[in-house]
């Protein structure tokens, strides 16, 4: 058995590499270690996973804080504009 083309598989898209085939989904690092000829990645320890998650949460908090600041600035701008319109309407 085996395949004749440069890429494994049969069917109408066999001439394309897997990542260019319709419907191909990237399954993450190590999903096709047998194809590339190296061993799969080592599993992540719980401590590494928790540290990575904590770092992600910290970045997420900074992003949300930035959005909150932008919304507060927009609210202030709108309130200032409303005050200007009220003054102009009273004149």
C-alpha positions in Angstrom: 0.0 0.0 0.0 0.9 3.7 0.0 0.2 6.6 -2.2 1.5 7.7 -5.5 1.4 11.4 -5.2 3.4 13.8 -3.1 0.7 13.8 -0.4 -1.2 11.0 1.4 -4.8 10.3 0.7 -7.0 9.6 -2.3 -9.8 11.5 -3.9 -10.3 14.7 -6.0 -8.0 16.8 -3.8 -5.1 14.3 -3.5 -2.8 16.6 -5.5 -3.1 19.3 -2.8 -1.3 19.3 0.5 -3.7 18.6 3.4 -3.7 22.2 4.6 -4.9 23.4 1.2 -7.8 20.9 0.9 -11.4 22.1 1.3 -12.6 21.4 4.8 -9.2 20.9 6.3 -9.0 21.8 9.9 -5.8 22.5 11.8 -5.9 20.2 14.8 -2.9 21.6 16.7 0.7 20.9 17.1 1.6 17.2 16.9 -1.6 16.0 15.1 0.4 14.5 12.2 3.7 13.7 13.7 3.9 10.4 11.7 3.6 12.4 8.4 6.5 14.7 9.2 8.6 12.1 10.8 9.0 13.3 14.4 7.6 12.4 17.7 4.6 14.2 19.0 5.0 17.0 21.5 5.2 16.3 25.2 2.1 16.9 27.2 1.9 20.1 29.1 2.1 19.8 32.9 -0.6 21.1 35.1 1.6 23.9 36.5 2.5 25.0 32.9 -1.2 25.0 31.9 -2.2 27.0 35.0 0.6 29.5 34.4 -0.4 29.9 30.8 -4.0 30.4 31.7 -3.1 33.0 34.4 -1.1 34.9 31.8 -4.0 34.8 29.4 -6.4 36.0 32.0 -4.0 38.9 32.9 -3.8 39.9 29.2 -7.6 39.7 29.0 -8.1 41.9 32.0 -5.7 44.5 30.5 -7.7 44.4 27.3 -11.0 44.8 29.1 -9.6 47.7 31.2 -8.6 49.4 28.0 -12.1 49.0 26.5 -13.6 50.3 29.7 -11.4 53.4 29.5 -12.4 53.9 25.9 -16.1 53.7 26.8 -15.7 56.1 29.6 -14.0 58.6 27.3 -16.8 58.2 24.8 -19.4 58.8 27.5 -17.6 61.9 28.6 -17.4 63.2 25.0 -21.2 62.6 24.5 -22.0 64.3 27.9 -19.9 67.3 26.9 -21.7 67.5 23.5 -25.1 67.3 25.3 -24.1 70.2 27.5 -23.0 72.2 24.5 -26.4 71.5 22.8 -28.3 72.5 26.0 -26.4 75.8 26.2 -27.0 76.5 22.5 -30.7 75.7 22.9 -31.1 78.1 25.9 -29.5 81.0 24.0 
